Amino acid sequence: MLEPPDNLDPERKGESPTAWAFPTRSRCEEADGGCGSLRTVATSTQGHIQYRRCLVCGRCYKVVGQAI
């Protein structure tokens, strides 16, 4: 049987989790001058922040992940 990941241990409350979930599809943010396209790719991930680039307009933006 597999052991649960350390970030689910109730004794470790208050510590930051080690696993993050990001959307597989993200829309280029129109509010900040983007085009609204779903054609984006992740360029890098640093902790709970994922940096993405739009393949249509070339705009770069970030997505915040959810702890799992």
N, CA, C and O atoms as a GROMACS GRO file, in nm:
protein
  272
    1MET      N    1   0.084  -0.119   0.000
    1MET     CA    2   0.000   0.000   0.000
    1MET      C    3   0.089   0.125   0.000
    1MET      O    4   0.191   0.129   0.068
    2LEU      N    5   0.048   0.226  -0.077
    2LEU     CA    6   0.126   0.349  -0.086
    2LEU      C    7   0.102   0.438   0.034
    2LEU      O    8  -0.010   0.446   0.086
    3GLU      N    9   0.205   0.505   0.077
    3GLU     CA   10   0.194   0.602   0.186
    3GLU      C   11   0.140   0.733   0.130
    3GLU      O   12   0.171   0.768   0.016
    4PRO      N   13   0.060   0.807   0.208
    4PRO     CA   14   0.011   0.937   0.159
    4PRO      C   15   0.127   1.035   0.147
    4PRO      O   16   0.224   1.024   0.222
    5PRO      N   17   0.120   1.131   0.055
    5PRO     CA   18   0.226   1.231   0.044
    5PRO      C   19   0.239   1.310   0.173
    5PRO      O   20   0.143   1.324   0.249
    6ASP      N   21   0.358   1.363   0.197
    6ASP     CA   22   0.386   1.437   0.319
    6ASP      C   23   0.297   1.559   0.336
    6ASP      O   24   0.268   1.599   0.448
    7ASN      N   25   0.255   1.620   0.224
    7ASN     CA   26   0.176   1.743   0.236
    7ASN      C   27   0.034   1.717   0.286
    7ASN      O   28  -0.040   1.812   0.312
    8LEU      N   29  -0.007   1.590   0.298
    8LEU     CA   30  -0.140   1.559   0.348
    8LEU      C   31  -0.137   1.517   0.495
    8LEU      O   32  -0.241   1.487   0.554
    9ASP      N   33  -0.020   1.515   0.554
    9ASP     CA   34  -0.004   1.475   0.693
    9ASP      C   35  -0.063   1.583   0.784
    9ASP      O   36  -0.018   1.697   0.779
   10PRO      N   37  -0.165   1.550   0.867
   10PRO     CA   38  -0.229   1.652   0.952
   10PRO      C   39  -0.134   1.713   1.054
   10PRO      O   40  -0.161   1.822   1.104
   11GLU      N   41  -0.025   1.647   1.086
   11GLU     CA   42   0.070   1.702   1.183
   11GLU      C   43   0.156   1.813   1.122
   11GLU      O   44   0.225   1.883   1.195
   12ARG      N   45   0.151   1.829   0.991
   12ARG     CA   46   0.233   1.930   0.924
   12ARG      C   47   0.152   2.054   0.890
   12ARG      O   48   0.185   2.123   0.793
   13LYS      N   49   0.048   2.085   0.965
   13LYS     CA   50  -0.035   2.203   0.938
   13LYS      C   51   0.051   2.328   0.944
   13LYS      O   52   0.142   2.339   1.027
   14GLY      N   53   0.022   2.422   0.857
   14GLY     CA   54   0.094   2.548   0.854
   14GLY      C   55   0.213   2.546   0.759
   14GLY      O   56   0.262   2.653   0.722
   15GLU      N   57   0.260   2.430   0.720
   15GLU     CA   58   0.369   2.422   0.625
   15GLU      C   59   0.313   2.428   0.484
   15GLU      O   60   0.198   2.390   0.460
   16SER      N   61   0.392   2.477   0.392
   16SER     CA   62   0.344   2.487   0.254
   16SER      C   63   0.342   2.348   0.189
   16SER      O   64   0.431   2.267   0.214
   17PRO      N   65   0.242   2.322   0.106
   17PRO     CA   66   0.233   2.193   0.038
   17PRO      C   67   0.344   2.180  -0.067
   17PRO      O   68   0.401   2.280  -0.111
   18THR      N   69   0.372   2.059  -0.106
   18THR     CA   70   0.478   2.036  -0.203
   18THR      C   71   0.424   2.008  -0.342
   18THR      O   72   0.503   2.003  -0.437
   19ALA      N   73   0.295   1.990  -0.358
   19ALA     CA   74   0.237   1.960  -0.489
   19ALA      C   75   0.133   2.065  -0.526
   19ALA      O   76   0.054   2.110  -0.443
   20TRP      N   77   0.135   2.104  -0.654
   20TRP     CA   78   0.043   2.207  -0.704
   20TRP      C   79  -0.025   2.157  -0.830
   20TRP      O   80   0.034   2.084  -0.909
   21ALA      N   81  -0.149   2.195  -0.848
   21ALA     CA   82  -0.226   2.160  -0.968
   21ALA      C   83  -0.249   2.286  -1.050
   21ALA      O   84  -0.291   2.389  -0.998
   22PHE      N   85  -0.221   2.276  -1.180
   22PHE     CA   86  -0.241   2.388  -1.272
   22PHE      C   87  -0.341   2.346  -1.380
   22PHE      O   88  -0.350   2.228  -1.412
   23PRO      N   89  -0.415   2.442  -1.435
   23PRO     CA   90  -0.509   2.407  -1.542
   23PRO      C   91  -0.433   2.359  -1.665
   23PRO      O   92  -0.324   2.409  -1.695
   24THR      N   93  -0.488   2.264  -1.737
   24THR     CA   94  -0.423   2.216  -1.859
   24THR      C   95  -0.447   2.312  -1.974
   24THR      O   96  -0.370   2.315  -2.070
   25ARG      N   97  -0.553   2.391  -1.965
   25ARG     CA   98  -0.581   2.495  -2.064
   25ARG      C   99  -0.604   2.625  -1.991
   25ARG      O  100  -0.673   2.629  -1.890
   26SER      N  101  -0.545   2.731  -2.043
   26SER     CA  102  -0.558   2.862  -1.982
   26SER      C  103  -0.578   2.965  -2.092
   26SER      O  104  -0.510   2.962  -2.194
   27ARG      N  105  -0.670   3.056  -2.069
   27ARG     CA  106  -0.700   3.159  -2.170
   27ARG      C  107  -0.607   3.279  -2.152
   27ARG      O  108  -0.585   3.325  -2.040
   28CYS      N  109  -0.553   3.328  -2.263
   28CYS     CA  110  -0.471   3.450  -2.262
   28CYS      C  111  -0.558   3.562  -2.206
   28CYS      O  112  -0.670   3.583  -2.252
   29GLU      N  113  -0.509   3.632  -2.107
   29GLU     CA  114  -0.589   3.729  -2.031
   29GLU      C  115  -0.618   3.855  -2.112
   29GLU      O  116  -0.529   3.938  -2.133
   30GLU      N  117  -0.742   3.869  -2.157
   30GLU     CA  118  -0.783   3.986  -2.235
   30GLU      C  119  -0.778   4.115  -2.153
   30GLU      O  120  -0.750   4.222  -2.208
   31ALA      N  121  -0.805   4.107  -2.024
   31ALA     CA  122  -0.810   4.226  -1.938
   31ALA      C  123  -0.674   4.296  -1.932
   31ALA      O  124  -0.668   4.417  -1.910
   32ASP      N  125  -0.567   4.222  -1.952
   32ASP     CA  126  -0.432   4.280  -1.944
   32ASP      C  127  -0.368   4.296  -2.082
   32ASP      O  128  -0.246   4.301  -2.094
   33GLY      N  129  -0.450   4.306  -2.186
   33GLY     CA  130  -0.398   4.330  -2.319
   33GLY      C  131  -0.376   4.206  -2.402
   33GLY      O  132  -0.319   4.215  -2.511
   34GLY      N  133  -0.420   4.089  -2.355
   34GLY     CA  134  -0.406   3.965  -2.431
   34GLY      C  135  -0.517   3.950  -2.533
   34GLY      O  136  -0.602   4.037  -2.547
   35CYS      N  137  -0.515   3.837  -2.605
   35CYS     CA  138  -0.612   3.817  -2.713
   35CYS      C  139  -0.726   3.722  -2.676
   35CYS      O  140  -0.822   3.712  -2.753
   36GLY      N  141  -0.719   3.653  -2.564
   36GLY     CA  142  -0.826   3.563  -2.522
   36GLY      C  143  -0.816   3.423  -2.580
   36GLY      O  144  -0.907   3.342  -2.561
   37SER      N  145  -0.708   3.393  -2.648
   37SER     CA  146  -0.692   3.262  -2.710
   37SER      C  147  -0.665   3.153  -2.606
   37SER      O  148  -0.608   3.180  -2.500
   38LEU      N  149  -0.706   3.030  -2.638
   38LEU     CA  150  -0.675   2.914  -2.554
   38LEU      C  151  -0.546   2.846  -2.598
   38LEU      O  152  -0.504   2.748  -2.536
   39ARG      N  153  -0.483   2.896  -2.703
   39ARG     CA  154  -0.359   2.837  -2.753
   39ARG      C  155  -0.241   2.892  -2.675
   39ARG      O  156  -0.173   2.984  -2.721
   40THR      N  157  -0.218   2.836  -2.557
   40THR     CA  158  -0.110   2.880  -2.470
   40THR      C  159  -0.026   2.759  -2.429
   40THR      O  160  -0.073   2.646  -2.432
   41VAL      N  161   0.099   2.785  -2.392
   41VAL     CA  162   0.188   2.679  -2.344
   41VAL      C  163   0.256   2.726  -2.216
   41VAL      O  164   0.284   2.845  -2.199
   42ALA      N  165   0.282   2.631  -2.128
   42ALA     CA  166   0.357   2.661  -2.006
   42ALA      C  167   0.505   2.670  -2.041
   42ALA      O  168   0.558   2.581  -2.107
   43THR      N  169   0.570   2.777  -1.999
   43THR     CA  170   0.713   2.792  -2.027
   43THR      C  171   0.798   2.752  -1.908
   43THR      O  172   0.909   2.701  -1.925
   44SER      N  173   0.747   2.774  -1.786
   44SER     CA  174   0.820   2.730  -1.666
   44SER      C  175   0.726   2.732  -1.547
   44SER      O  176   0.619   2.794  -1.550
   45THR      N  177   0.768   2.662  -1.443
   45THR     CA  178   0.693   2.657  -1.317
   45THR      C  179   0.790   2.680  -1.204
   45THR      O  180   0.895   2.615  -1.196
   46GLN      N  181   0.755   2.772  -1.114
   46GLN     CA  182   0.837   2.801  -0.998
   46GLN      C  183   0.746   2.802  -0.876
   46GLN      O  184   0.675   2.899  -0.852
   47GLY      N  185   0.749   2.692  -0.801
   47GLY     CA  186   0.662   2.680  -0.684
   47GLY      C  187   0.517   2.673  -0.727
   47GLY      O  188   0.480   2.588  -0.807
   48HIS      N  189   0.435   2.763  -0.673
   48HIS     CA  190   0.292   2.762  -0.705
   48HIS      C  191   0.256   2.855  -0.821
   48HIS      O  192   0.137   2.876  -0.847
   49ILE      N  193   0.355   2.910  -0.890
   49ILE     CA  194   0.333   2.999  -1.004
   49ILE      C  195   0.379   2.929  -1.132
   49ILE      O  196   0.490   2.876  -1.140
   50GLN      N  197   0.290   2.929  -1.233
   50GLN     CA  198   0.326   2.875  -1.363
   50GLN      C  199   0.326   2.990  -1.463
   50GLN      O  200   0.230   3.067  -1.469
   51TYR      N  201   0.432   3.002  -1.540
   51TYR     CA  202   0.443   3.106  -1.640
   51TYR      C  203   0.403   3.048  -1.775
   51TYR      O  204   0.450   2.941  -1.813
   52ARG      N  205   0.314   3.120  -1.846
   52ARG     CA  206   0.259   3.072  -1.973
   52ARG      C  207   0.281   3.177  -2.081
   52ARG      O  208   0.296   3.296  -2.052
   53ARG      N  209   0.282   3.132  -2.207
   53ARG     CA  210   0.296   3.221  -2.322
   53ARG      C  211   0.187   3.188  -2.423
   53ARG      O  212   0.160   3.071  -2.451
   54CYS      N  213   0.124   3.290  -2.476
   54CYS     CA  214   0.020   3.274  -2.578
   54CYS      C  215   0.087   3.249  -2.713
   54CYS      O  216   0.179   3.320  -2.751
   55LEU      N  217   0.040   3.147  -2.785
   55LEU     CA  218   0.096   3.115  -2.916
   55LEU      C  219   0.042   3.205  -3.027
   55LEU      O  220   0.096   3.206  -3.137
   56VAL      N  221  -0.064   3.281  -2.998
   56VAL     CA  222  -0.124   3.369  -3.099
   56VAL      C  223  -0.061   3.508  -3.093
   56VAL      O  224  -0.010   3.558  -3.193
   57CYS      N  225  -0.066   3.571  -2.975
   57CYS     CA  226  -0.016   3.710  -2.965
   57CYS      C  227   0.122   3.720  -2.899
   57CYS      O  228   0.184   3.826  -2.902
   58GLY      N  229   0.171   3.611  -2.840
   58GLY     CA  230   0.305   3.612  -2.781
   58GLY      C  231   0.312   3.667  -2.640
   58GLY      O  232   0.420   3.674  -2.581
   59ARG      N  233   0.200   3.708  -2.585
   59ARG     CA  234   0.197   3.766  -2.451
   59ARG      C  235   0.231   3.661  -2.345
   59ARG      O  236   0.186   3.546  -2.355
   60CYS      N  237   0.309   3.700  -2.245
   60CYS     CA  238   0.343   3.612  -2.133
   60CYS      C  239   0.262   3.653  -2.009
   60CYS      O  240   0.240   3.772  -1.985
   61TYR      N  241   0.220   3.555  -1.932
   61TYR     CA  242   0.143   3.581  -1.810
   61TYR      C  243   0.165   3.466  -1.714
   61TYR      O  244   0.229   3.366  -1.749
   62LYS      N  245   0.111   3.479  -1.593
   62LYS     CA  246   0.129   3.373  -1.494
   62LYS      C  247  -0.004   3.322  -1.445
   62LYS      O  248  -0.105   3.392  -1.447
   63VAL      N  249  -0.002   3.196  -1.399
   63VAL     CA  250  -0.119   3.129  -1.344
   63VAL      C  251  -0.080   3.078  -1.206
   63VAL      O  252   0.027   3.021  -1.190
   64VAL      N  253  -0.168   3.098  -1.107
   64VAL     CA  254  -0.142   3.051  -0.971
   64VAL      C  255  -0.205   2.913  -0.956
   64VAL      O  256  -0.322   2.894  -0.989
   65GLY      N  257  -0.128   2.817  -0.905
   65GLY     CA  258  -0.175   2.681  -0.888
   65GLY      C  259  -0.254   2.660  -0.760
   65GLY      O  260  -0.247   2.741  -0.667
   66GLN      N  261  -0.328   2.552  -0.756
   66GLN     CA  262  -0.405   2.512  -0.639
   66GLN      C  263  -0.330   2.401  -0.568
   66GLN      O  264  -0.279   2.309  -0.632
   67ALA      N  265  -0.322   2.408  -0.436
   67ALA     CA  266  -0.256   2.303  -0.357
   67ALA      C  267  -0.336   2.174  -0.364
   67ALA      O  268  -0.459   2.174  -0.356
   68ILE      N  269  -0.264   2.064  -0.380
   68ILE     CA  270  -0.331   1.933  -0.381
   68ILE      C  271  -0.276   1.847  -0.270
   68ILE      O  272  -0.319   1.733  -0.254
   0.00000   0.00000   0.00000
